[in-house]
Amino acid sequence: PTFGLGVSATRIDWASVVAAANVCDASVNVPGGTQKRFTCNGALFSTDTHKNNLDRLLSSMQGSLIYSNGKYFIETGYTAPTETITDDDLIGPVAVETSFTLSDRFNTVKGVYVSDAQSNEVVEFPEVTIASAITRDNGNTLKREIKLPFSSDTFQCQRIAHKMVQLSGQQQTIVLPTNLKGLRVRCGDRVTITIEELGWEDKIFKCIDWAFAAGPQIGVNLTLREDASTAYADMDSTAYTSIDGAGVINAGFPGVPAPSG
């Protein structure tokens, strides 16, 4: 019988699967002890689309599935840059967007999950924010709601939400027209960029799109978003919100606001 997409094992990049599994299996500190960073808990239905089932699986580790050069790659967490691009590799001007539009911004995440502690009921997890992110957005609380159908633990949900807020600060997006060196970069890869005119020296970006450049010179247009390893750091155990046996809510510490003015 054929299950799922019926993809041959040879078309899966197993090194990326192992790397993603190692990220998920890492032990992190939570109130009262430790737990694995991400676990996947839920049921899939053959009547649903492949995309919806994949999205549910990936939501449990804040991951991505990337198809490149005939293979599927799984990505979660931060990986080191694979290429360095400098002025010498450019074949045209760089287009820069310095920040997201207001409709795409957020600094607080709330949502629902299927709680194993509450008989697999769909419940809300405590909303997560970071004080410095609210300061960044001029003191305005900008919320985003998510669903985590394959996460069954409130701390794991808060951890995913926390990473989303951290990554929301990486807003600068560029379209970089490169020579054929750009062929060595696939979606999901990180690169370091050094461009003297823009004042960048080994600035880290993540590739989010890729296309051949149209024009007289053969090349590749890389769409990149700024990135940083610190944006993937796990929450401190004091940042989690927990509920004790008496039903008392112990709110997590959202951090110290960034200086303003």
N, C-alpha and C positions, 0 to 999 in steps of 0.2 A: 504493500500500500504506500501511497504518497501522502506525506503529512506537510502541512504548511505550504511554503512556496515551492517545495521540492528542489531546493538548490543543492547542487553537488557540493560535497565537503571540500573539494579542491578549489571552489570559488569563495571560500571563507578564509580571511586572513587570521589564522589561529593565534599568531603572536599578539595581535591586538585584542583577541578574546581573553587570552591569558593575562595580559596587562590590565584589562578592565576588571577581570575577576580579582586580581590582586588589590586593586584600588577598593573594590567593594568589601573584601574580606579583612581589610585593615581594622584594627581595634581602635576605637575612639572613646574618650572619656565622656561620661554622662552622669547626671546626679545619681549617686549611690553605687557607681561602678563603671563598667565598660560594656560596649556592645560592638558588633560589626558595623562598619560605616553604612553599608546598604545591603538589604536583603529583598528578595522578590517573592511576594506572597499573593496568590490570587488564582483565578480560573479563567481560561480562555475558551471561547466558543467558536466552533468551526463555521457557524452561520455568520460570524462577523467578518469584516474585511481583513486582509493581511495587514494593511496599514494600521488599522485601529488596534489590532492585537499587538503589533510591534510597538506602537506608541505607548500602550499600557505597560509593556515590559520595560521599555526604556525609561518611563517616568519614575520607576523605582530606584534608579541610580543616576538620575539627571543626565542620561546618556544620549548618544547620537549613533545612528546607523548610516554609514557612508559607503556609497558604491563608487569605486574608482578603479580604472584599468582592469575591469573584468572581475574585481573581487569586492567582497563586503568587509567593511572594517567596523568594529565597535569601539566607541570612544567614550570615556568618562574621566573626569579629573584633568589634571595638567600634565602635559608632556613637554619636554625640552624642544626648542626650535631645531628644525632640520636643515634650514638654509639661511644664508646671509645675503641680503640684497642691498646694493649700494647705488649711488648715482650712475656708475658705469653700466648698470644693467637696465637703465630706463630707456624707453624709446619715445617718450612723450611726457606731457605734463601730468602731475598727480592731482586727482580730484579729492578734496578733503571735506568731510562733514564732521564738524567738531562735536556735535551732541545730538541726542535723540530729540524728536519732536515731543511736545508735552504729552500727546496721546500715548506715546510709547514709553514714557518714563514711569517708574515706580520706585518706592523705597520701603514698602511694607507688603508682605505677602500673607494671605490667609487662604484657607481652603478646607477640603474634606478628605477623609480617608476611611478605609474599612478597618475598624479597630478590633484586634484580637482580644483586647482586654474587656471589650464590651459586646461579647457574643457576635462579633463580625457585623456589628451595626455600622452604618455610614454616619460618622460624626465629624465635627469640626476639630481641627487642631489649633492650638493657640497661634494667633497672628504673630509674625516675626518682623522685627524692624531693626535697623541699626541707626543709632543717633546721628552719626556723621553723615549718613545718607540723607536724612531729613534736613540737616544743615545745608548740605549740597543743593537741595531743592528749595532753598529759601524758607525753611521752616514748614513747608506744606507736606502733609501726609498724603502720599499718592499710593493707592492700594491696587494690588493685582490679586485676583482669585484663581486658584488652581484646583485640580482634582488629582488625587494620588491613589488610584484604585488598586495598585499593587504594593502599597506600603501599609503595614499593619501596626506600626508603632509610632506613637506621638513624637518621640525624640528624633526618629528618622525623618519624619515629615518636617519638623522644625529645622533639621539640618539641611534638607533640600531647599527649603524656603530661604534659609540664611545664605546659602551659596548663591541663590538667585539674586538676592539683594546686593551681595558683594559684587557680583558680575554686572549688575546694573550700572555700576560706576565706570565701566569700560565702554565709553560711548563713541569715541572717535573712530570713524569709518572712512576708509580710503579706497579708491580704485587706482591700482598701480599698473601702468602699462610697461611690461618688461620684455626683454629679448627672450630667446628660447630657454633661458635659464628658468623661466616661470613654469616650464613643462615639468620640472622636478618637484613642484609644489602641488599637493592635492588638497581638496577641501578637508578641513580638520587639522591640517598641519599648522605649526607655528613657525614664524620666520622672524629674524631680526632685521630691522631696517635702519640704514644709515644714509640720511639725505642732508647734506650740509645746509641747503637753503631753508629747510624746515626745522633745523636745529635738532635733528634726531640722530642719536648715536646708539646703535644696538637697541633700538626701541622694539619691543616685542608686539607682534600682531598675529592674529589667527585668521587663516583663510576660510571665508564663508561662501565664496563663489569663485568661479573660474570660467573663462571663455577666451577663445582665440580673438586677438585684436584685429579689428577691421582697419585697413589702411595700406599704404604703400610698403610698410615695413612689417615683416612677419614677426609676430610676438604673441604675448598672452596678457590679457587683462585680469589681474588678481584683485578681487574684492576682499579687503582685509579689515578686521576690527581689532582695536588695541586690546591687549591681554596682559595678565600678570599672574605669576604663581601665587601671590598673596591673596588673590580673589578666590582661590579654591581652598583656603585654610578652613579647617574644621572649627566649629563653635567651641568656645571655652565652656566647661561644664556649668559655670555660673550663669551662662546666657540662656539656658533652657528654662522654659516654664513647666512646672510640674504640679500635680495635684496629689496631696497626701491621702491617707486612708480615711480621714475625717472629711474629705471634700474641700479642704482648704487649698486655694490656688497660691502657689509660690511663683511669683512673676520673675522671669529671667531679667538679667541686667543687660540693656541694649547697647552698652558702651558709652564712652564719654563723647559728647558732641564735638565736632571739629571746630577749631577757632574760626570766628567770622569777623569781618570788618577789618 
